[in-house]
């Protein structure tokens, strides 16, 4: 089945091409149905590291490098480092960009920005909301992992960002505030390919993930209450490095309680593969951008996220540091 999304800048409908689609379909259908043991083996950390090495760490020639950059439609002009020094696909995947020039940010304290270059859909945990989406891809309590924060975000709103292998894979801070909590939850390494996501219940809640809670109600903060950011590992993602930088990519540091993080600044790096970032907002705190909501239910777009569902879920492709909503 085709999977399409809306390109935000052009409003065009784009058909997505998936890397390793046949393998993912085989893994999440045939292997999962016939050998539960083998399926679990292939979605653990050791298998993920091996698959990542085979796909991303083998040396490539300069001609193959040019081929991959073109095939993945990567704009080389925005890459910060010397391209000639890239010797593997990992170098492409973990690239830094001139985000301060190429991903300009709106100068408005009340705006929440996208944490990454990704395909996004928004939803609500409140059944009375016009864009309530029944939870299929995650169980909120299991995903968040701590009752304290589940209660804070009950009936709130969320945004899900799906990164594909061609994307710039740094996460940036979506808001300005103080880190209130930071913790890790162990789990599997399921693929974030849409075919995989619709094959099992609550896959994102079963994967290993890192949770950051940011208090934005501070002087010069985004003033939108608490924001919870979840970075979810996936197949071929062996590690998520927390590397917050106040300026460019300078002096990266790990997160800790009380750290001031600024909107739009680099926060973490997925190493490597495709993965997912999720933002949770408290009830009645955010108004999502109209285009994200309008695109969500478009009937002229083919989406695997609507396969076997009553409700259609259509993603919008957007850039890191671009607006996703504002203080309500």
Secondary structure, 3 states (H helix, E strand, C coil): CCCEEEECCCCCEEECCCCCHHHHHHHHHHHHHHCHHHHHHHCCHHHHHHHHHHHHCCCCCHHHHHHHHHHCCCCHHHECCCHHHCCCHHHHHCCCECHHHHCCCCCCCCEEECCCCEEEEEEECCCCCCCECCCCCCCHHHHHCCHHHHHHHCCCEEEEEEECCCCCCEEECCCCEEEEEEEEECCECCCCCHHHHCCCCCHHHHECEEEEEEECCCCCCCCCCEEEEEEECCCCCCEEEECECCCCCCCCECCCCCCEECCCCEEEEEECCCEEEEEEECCCCEEECHHHHHHHCCCCCCCHHHCCCCCCCCCEEECCCCEEEEEC
